[in-house]
């Protein structure tokens, strides 16, 4: 979560200073006139103050889901790179065993 108006720097300056890929961001402010700019900076959500618990819960659930999707995409890309590297060795593999945690946000016990 990132507040738009902060002392010395605003939330948009923070986002502009970050490199890609940008973090999943929920913008928070008391002013509704910044909404378009927030989405232009790829904010996932925009919450007005005073923050309501139900609204915050929905935004956080969306953020968790977006992070999960990003992590799964990274795993898939990594597996494709790995398989491409195996194919590049010039020999076929008879078996490949991969272990993949179903929910990358859930910690193993």
C-alpha positions as CSV (number, residue, x, y, z in Angstrom):
1,X,0.0,0.0,0.0
2,X,1.3,3.4,-0.9
3,X,-0.1,6.7,0.2
4,X,-0.2,9.3,-2.5
5,X,0.6,12.3,-0.3
6,X,3.6,11.9,2.0
7,X,6.1,14.3,3.5
8,X,8.9,15.1,1.0
9,X,7.8,12.7,-1.7
10,X,4.5,11.5,-3.1
11,X,3.5,8.0,-4.0
12,X,3.9,8.6,-7.7
13,X,7.5,9.7,-7.2
14,X,8.2,6.5,-5.4
15,X,6.7,4.4,-8.2
16,X,8.6,6.4,-10.9
17,X,11.8,5.7,-9.1
18,X,11.4,1.9,-9.1
19,X,12.6,-0.4,-11.8
20,X,10.5,-3.0,-13.6
21,X,8.8,-5.1,-12.6
22,X,6.8,-2.8,-10.4
23,X,5.5,-4.2,-7.2
24,X,1.8,-4.8,-6.8
25,X,0.6,-1.5,-5.5
26,X,-2.6,-0.3,-3.8
27,X,-2.8,3.5,-3.7
28,X,-4.4,5.2,-0.7
29,X,-5.5,8.8,-0.5
30,X,-8.1,11.2,0.8
31,X,-8.5,12.7,-2.7
32,X,-10.4,11.1,-5.5
33,X,-8.8,13.3,-8.3
34,X,-5.6,11.1,-8.4
35,X,-7.4,7.9,-9.5
36,X,-6.6,8.2,-13.2
37,X,-2.9,8.9,-12.5
38,X,-2.8,6.0,-10.1
39,X,-3.9,3.6,-12.7
40,X,-1.6,5.1,-15.3
41,X,1.2,4.1,-12.8
42,X,-0.2,0.6,-12.9
43,X,-1.8,0.6,-9.5
44,X,-3.9,-2.5,-8.8
45,X,-6.4,-0.6,-6.7
46,X,-7.2,2.9,-5.4
47,X,-8.7,3.3,-1.9
48,X,-10.1,6.5,-0.4
49,X,-9.6,7.5,3.2
50,X,-11.0,6.9,5.6
51,X,-10.3,3.3,4.7
52,X,-13.1,0.9,5.3
53,X,-12.2,-2.6,6.5
54,X,-14.3,-4.4,3.9
55,X,-12.9,-2.3,1.1
56,X,-9.3,-2.9,2.3
57,X,-9.9,-6.6,2.6
58,X,-11.1,-6.8,-1.0
59,X,-8.0,-4.9,-2.2
60,X,-5.6,-7.0,-0.2
61,X,-7.2,-10.2,-1.6
62,X,-6.8,-8.9,-5.1
63,X,-3.1,-8.1,-4.4
64,X,-2.4,-11.6,-3.0
65,X,-4.0,-13.1,-6.1
66,X,-1.9,-10.9,-8.4
67,X,1.3,-11.9,-6.6
68,X,0.3,-15.5,-6.8
69,X,-0.3,-15.2,-10.6
70,X,3.1,-13.5,-11.0
71,X,4.9,-16.2,-9.1
72,X,3.2,-19.0,-11.1
73,X,4.2,-17.2,-14.4
74,X,7.8,-17.1,-13.2
75,X,7.7,-20.8,-12.3
76,X,6.2,-21.6,-15.7
77,X,8.8,-19.5,-17.6
78,X,11.6,-21.2,-15.6
79,X,10.3,-24.7,-16.4
80,X,10.1,-23.8,-20.1
81,X,13.7,-22.5,-20.1
82,X,14.8,-25.6,-18.3
83,X,13.1,-27.9,-20.8
84,X,14.6,-25.9,-23.7
85,X,18.0,-26.3,-22.2
86,X,17.5,-30.1,-21.9
87,X,16.4,-30.3,-25.5
88,X,19.5,-28.3,-26.5
89,X,21.8,-31.0,-25.2
90,X,20.9,-33.2,-28.1
91,X,19.5,-36.2,-26.2
92,X,16.0,-37.1,-25.2
93,X,15.2,-37.5,-21.6
94,X,13.2,-40.6,-20.7
95,X,11.9,-39.2,-17.5
96,X,11.7,-35.8,-15.8
97,X,10.6,-35.4,-12.3
98,X,9.5,-31.9,-11.0
99,X,8.2,-31.0,-7.7
100,X,5.9,-28.0,-7.6
101,X,4.3,-26.4,-4.6
102,X,0.6,-25.9,-5.4
103,X,0.3,-22.5,-3.7
104,X,3.5,-20.5,-3.8
105,X,2.2,-18.1,-1.1
106,X,1.6,-20.9,1.4
107,X,4.5,-21.8,3.6
108,X,5.4,-25.5,3.9
109,X,4.9,-27.0,7.3
